[in-house]
Amino acid sequence: MPIRIIIADDHPLIAEGIKNTFDNLEDYQVVAVVNNGAEAINFIEQHLVDIALLDINMPIMDGIECAKIIAKDYKDVKIAMLSMYQESSIIKNLIDLGVKGYMLKTIPSDELLLAIKNIYNGKEYFNSDVTKALLSNDTIASHQFKKKSPLVDELTTRETEILKYISQGFTNIQIGEKLFISPRTVDTHRTNIMRKLDVNNVASLIRFAFQNGLTS
């Protein structure tokens, strides 16, 4: 069964380019391309959808409002954002809403395919530019007055090393290349780190790294 994707973007050329990324691939199926959040909700009401891939700035209903409704009323649909916005406040707000992925429109096609597969499988995906945007000044400042968490001692040397790279905005592929391990192994370590630290999103993971001086 392919991953069923709805794309919501009010720029036809961009939407068509995104759709072309998934065309002719048996693991993915674009079930609809719509112009705004309202059209996305209307389609999701009547059809089976696995992932809603949303732009933020759209007419009638923007991606943020659409994400709120999907997260509240259609919990089986996973939400991913594909946007040009890099403001950390917007990204953090969407993470709090339950968005499982946030990618910039500059993301390479092969990385977008990987992101969608990860999100479909219950993981999160934030490409490196988005991760860097999450490293806002208020997050950096907040760690300066925090006492070191005892959970740091639960991490292995390799996990600590990977956490540092994550906090610096590196992707699984880039971390794997630096440590001479596969991206899948990096992803396994990332999952174990989040379990040990009792966090469930990348923003919290990065915040923990800053608060405990694990960023360099």
C-alpha positions, 0 to 999 in steps of 0.5 A: 500500500503506497503512502497516500499524500495530499499536497496543499499549495497555492502556487501551481508550478510549485505544487506540480514540482512537489507532485513530480517528486512522488510520481512513478514511485510505487511507495508513494501516491499523491491522492490530491493537489489542492490550493488551500487548507479548506480544500485539504480539509474537504478532501480529507473528510471524504478520502483516506489520506496518510500525510498532509503536506502543507504550505503555510501561506495560502488563501482562504485557510492557511497551513497553520489553521489547517494543521490545527483542524487536522490534528484535532479532528483527523488524528490518523493523518500525519502533518508535514509542512513544506514552506519557505518560513524559517521563523523559530516561533512558527516552527515551535508553534507547529510542533506544539500542534502536533506537526511531525515534519517541517521542511524548507522548499529548498529540500532535495527531492531524495531527502523529501522522500526520506522525510515523508517515509519517516513521518509515515512510520511514526517518526519526525523529520526536520531538515537541517535548515529548520533545525538551525532555525529552532536554535533561537537566542532565547533557547540558547540563553535559557541553558546558562542558568540551568543545573545539569540534568542527571539524564545526561549520564544515561547517554552513551558516548556515541549518543552524546556525540550524535546529540551534539551533531543534531543540535548543530543542525546536521541531518542523519545522512551528514552525521552518518558520514562524519561517524562512518555509520549508516543513516539508519544507525543514526536514526536508531541512536536518535530514537534511543536518545529521545526515549532516554531523555523522555522527549518526543520532538526535535525542538525539545531534544535541541533545547535539552542539548543547549540546557546541558552544554552539549552543543559543541 
